[in-house]
Amino acid sequence: MSVPPTYLKRRKLGWYVQLPVPQRHQAAMGTKVLTRSLQTRDEVEAHKRRHRVIADLQQLIAQVAPAAPRALTPEVILESATRAREEMDAGAVSRTDASHALDALVGDYLEEQGRKHGVDMEGHPKISLEAVSTIRRAHHRLTGNPSLTLGYQAEQYMKWIEATPIRRQTVEDKRRHLDSFLDWIGRDTECKKVTKARASAYVSDAVMPRERAIQTKRAAINEVRQFFDWLELRDAVVMNPFSKLGKLLKESTRGKEQARRPWANAELLKMLQKVSQDDPLWPLTALGAYTGARREDLCSLRVDSVDGDVLHVREGKTAAAVRRVPIHPVIRPLVRRLAETSSDGYLLPGLLAGGSDDKRGHLIGKRFLYTKDQAGVTDPRVVFHSFRNSVLTQMEVAGVALTLRQQIVGHERGGVTEGTYTARAADERLAEALAHVTYGKTVDDLVRTVGDTLSLSVVSRRRKR
């Protein structure tokens, strides 16, 4: 039980009353604390005199200060405690004065609630459990150690994350998942008070009911688990309460339709006929169809990435994405033409970077989806990434070995032996494997013919504001 404030303060040999001014009245009073001398050096006498002086000061506040601009609620008290903590940390107000000011604000609230709703059998104002919890949070926020709270540690963790060489989008994803957890449990919660039971409750009550893919749910748990790994290494928690909680997620074993499917020949023809041949979207579509490469891999290719009959992908999503992709015979005229006519050193010139990571493929990727729908290819399972399905499926049907298919599209090869000790296949073997890819004579001939005379003139520009 907390000791009620006496508002007494000793200065040199005399005693004074210091009464904190409620924060909502400070502007009108022109001060945060009212101080009056009790005209005595005797502590016992000071205790006797203080009541009259405190009453006079409270009456002065009531006369001078205007009405509160908004209703006094537990949330207002919490906001006041937050501002007071900031002022206290900045040295603008002492811990004692800040505590007295908060006590006065809480006292005003309790008195008001007592008048409105009455008191219980013990004489306490009737307020909700939620209000009690919020007021306790306000006291904790003012007097607690912020470095022990999840909110403080999360900000330090994100600063550490942002200093690491990872993509901006990855940083934003981590912050989004972490914020969801902090909003659920409360940012003022002390790190060491997050038990296994509370962590399990978050997974079962907040993560599992979401209408999200199982991979997204798993990512939500993994991001919080990695945060607690970081806390554990810094001795902020004894153990990681999220350890092994990913096992609570059970993926359904029922059969379901695949998220993506290969492009049909007629669909690709519609797309190529819809896109203007002077638009970089046309060669991007063709390159995706005959390489199975990721959109960003293709948009990042420079003219010097063309090495004879091979496209050298020097950077990608994973280590396996760095690879040599054979140039399919159908797109050789197109690649040669792009390299000869490039205006900015990129194989696909004139693209405008966008998104969190300033990717060259971000904005043209949005245009691809829009144009695809306009062309009448409306199946949501058919997207740019579906070209990877097309290439992989056709090579599999042709009997191409799994390890060759993986190397061509940039997938990790399975197992330590294949991934570490096996040398990459020669360009000739990969070219032979990729040559099995075809979209029928009509599409193949169209890409060959257009590619040989292609002239790009469409350049993306930022919108005027």
C-alpha positions, 0 to 999 in steps of 0.5 A: 500500500502506497504512503499518501503524500504529505506535500512537506519539504524542508529547505535549510532550517524551515518547512514548506508545502509544495503542492503539484499543480494538475497538468491540465491546469499548469498553463493557467497557473504558470507553474507546475508546483506551488510552494508556500512557507509554513513559517516554522522550523519544527516538524511537528508544527509543520504537520499541523499547519500544512492542512490549512495551507494545502487547502488554500492552495487548492482553492487558488488552483480552483479559482484561477485555473479554467475547466479541464479541456477534456474529461479526466479519464484513466487514459488522460492520467496515463498520458500525463504520467508519460509526459511527466516521465519525459520531463523527469528524464530530461531533468525538468522536474524531480521524481518527488514532484512528478509523483506528487502531481500524478497523485493529485491527478489520480485523487481528482479522478477518484473524487470525481468517480466517487461523486458520480458512482458512489463508494463501496463498503470500504469507502473506495470510489467505484471504478472498473477493473480496467480503470484500476489497471490503467492507473497502475500502468500510469504509476509504473510508467512514471516510477518504473525502469523503462529499460526493463520494458518490452517497448523500450527493448523493442526499440533498441532491438529494431535499431540493431536490426536496422543497422544490419545489411538487410532489405528495408522490406524485411525490416518493416516486416519484422517491425510489423510482427513485433508491433502486433505482439506489443499491442497485444501484451502492452509495451509497458510489460516488463520483459521478465514477466512474459511467461510461457503461458502468456506467449502460448496465449498470444499464439492461440488467441492472436496469431492462429485465428488470423485469416492468413497463410500458414507461412505468415503465421509462422513468420509472426511467431518467429519474429517475436521468438528472434526478439526474445533470443536477442533479449536472452543474449542480453540477460533481459530474460532468463529464457525465451518463452516463444521457444518451440511455440511454432509447433502449435501451428498445424498445417491442414493435411487436406488437399487444396488447390495450388497457389500458382499454376503454369501459364497456358500458351494461349494466356501468354499469347494474350499477354504479349499481344496486349502489351505495347512492343515499345514498352519494357514490360514486353521484354520482361514478360518474354524473359520471365517466360523463357528463363523462369527467373524472378522479376527482380533478378531480371530487372537488375540485369545490366548489359555486362550481365550478358556473357555470350549465351548466358545471363549472369545473375550476380545478386539475388534473394538467396545465395542460390539465386547468384547463378548463370542462366542459359539464354534460351534460343527463342530469346537470344535475338531479344537479349542481343537487341536489348544489350545493343540498344540500352540507354542506361546500362540496364538490359531493361532500360527506363524502369523507375525504382520503387517500394521500400527497397527501391527495387527496379521491378517494384512498379513494373510488377504492379503494371504487369498485374494490371495489364495481365487482367486487361488482357483477359488472364484473370486467374489469380493463380497466374502471376509473374512468379508463375513463369517459374512454375511453367519452366520447372514443369516443362523441364520436369516433364522432359525428364531434366534432373532435379539438380539441373532444374534447381540451378537454372531457377536459383533454388537451393539444392537439397542436402549437404552433399548436393548443396556443398560438395557437388560442382555446378553443371556446365553452361552447355548442360543447363542450356540443353535442359532449358531448351525443352521450354516452349509455349508452342510455335505461335508464341515462340515465333512471335518472341523471336520475330519481335525480339530481333527488331524491338525498339523500346521508347516507354520510360517510367516517370514519377507522377507530378504532385 
